[in-house]
Amino acid sequence: MEGNQKIHCTVGTCKYNEKNQNLCKLQAIQVEPTKNCDTKQADESMCSSYIYEKDKQ
């Protein structure tokens, strides 16, 4: 990321989430469309960089 940009995130189950700061540890994320979703709302997209915090990846 350039400058002082940050990724704010409140997904507490993601292994990249700094829970005490609501920030993502990653420098960049991949955002993808949600399949079969045409709501014209934020739920039409999702962070595909998400990894469940208890997974060993």
C-alpha positions in Angstrom: 0.0 0.0 0.0 1.1 3.5 -0.6 1.4 6.1 2.1 -0.5 5.5 5.4 -3.4 3.6 4.0 -4.9 0.9 6.2 -7.4 -1.9 5.8 -10.0 -1.7 8.5 -11.6 -5.0 9.4 -13.9 -6.3 12.1 -14.0 -9.9 11.1 -12.7 -11.4 14.3 -12.4 -15.0 13.0 -9.9 -14.0 10.3 -6.2 -14.9 11.1 -5.1 -11.6 9.6 -7.3 -9.4 11.9 -5.6 -7.4 14.6 -8.6 -7.7 16.9 -7.6 -5.0 19.4 -7.2 -2.4 16.5 -9.8 -3.7 14.0 -7.1 -3.7 11.3 -6.0 -6.3 8.7 -2.3 -7.4 8.9 -2.1 -7.8 5.2 -0.8 -5.1 2.9 -3.4 -5.8 0.3 -6.5 -8.0 0.0 -8.4 -9.6 -2.8 -12.1 -8.6 -3.0 -14.4 -10.8 -5.1 -18.1 -10.8 -5.9 -20.4 -13.0 -3.9 -21.9 -15.7 -6.2 -25.6 -15.4 -7.0 -26.0 -12.1 -5.1 -27.6 -9.1 -6.7 -28.7 -6.9 -3.7 -26.9 -3.7 -4.7 -25.5 -3.7 -1.1 -22.1 -4.4 0.5 -22.9 -8.1 0.7 -22.3 -8.4 -3.0 -18.6 -8.5 -2.4 -16.3 -10.3 0.1 -12.7 -10.5 1.1 -11.3 -13.6 -0.5 -8.0 -13.2 1.4 -9.9 -14.4 4.5 -8.5 -17.5 6.3 -10.2 -18.8 9.5 -7.9 -18.1 12.4 -7.7 -21.7 13.6 -6.8 -23.1 10.1 -3.1 -24.1 9.8 -2.5 -22.5 6.4 
